[in-house]
Amino acid sequence: MSKTALITGSSSGIGYELAKVHAKNGDNLVLVALDKVKLEELKKGLEEKFKIKVYTIEKDLTLPDAIDEVYNELKLKTISINYLINNAGFGDFGLFAESAWTKQEKMINLNIMALTHLTRLFLPDMIKQGGGKIMNVASTAAFQPGPTMSVYFATKAFVLSFSEAICEEVRDKGITVTALCPGSTETGFHAVVMGDEKLLKERKKSSPAEVAEFGYRAMMKGKTVTIHGFKNTIMAASARFFPRALVVKVTRKIQENKHL
């Protein structure tokens, strides 16, 4: 019997690629995003190629009632979710004191509130079903504070901590929770501390397809925290071995160099 994956932020990037990975593996899909045109294009392509069922929901998950609306719509359609993938999120660059509050609020609503609320709604159903898997897309940004992207880094730290906590809570329920931490240059502590900023700038970024495949495999294996790429794993871990004040200063330098 086919299983169903709900993927937020599925019209582009990692979410888009995760939809293709799940479809390739025979899963039906519920795709949630803002871009109705892209959702319908993806639905048509996946249904034709993989002979699965795809249900799309056009929704702005930053709005107060959006999460309840998604959940209630699926209940009405009697669609059960086996895999919940909280992928939707965005970031912003700049000094917090100069930032637009409306954008920061939306970021918190999407990166934290929507993810947490969706998990709260679907997790009891998974417990009743006797199993399920949740993947929350965090970031290597979760492992240290991020000056010039303070709210974004903080939201990802929440995602990581939250995922680890509830994973332990449901370990005996046949449910796993995976925090996927895609890598990016802001975790290159060693490169900056050693004075090799050229190395930092030359680091090759992984493609969304690579991250999606990696995340899918980690979720299916039931891993709790998974960081894509050996270098990113080392760099994320390195934050623990430096004084906290130095970590924050180095992260700011990396962020500013990225946006030159």
Beta strands, then each sheet from edge to edge (+ up, - down):
strand 1: 4-8
strand 2: 28-33
strand 3: 54-58
strand 4: 83-86
strand 5: 132-137
strand 6: 175-181
strand 7: 225-227
sheet 1: 3+ 2+ 1+ 4+ 5+ 6+ 7+
end
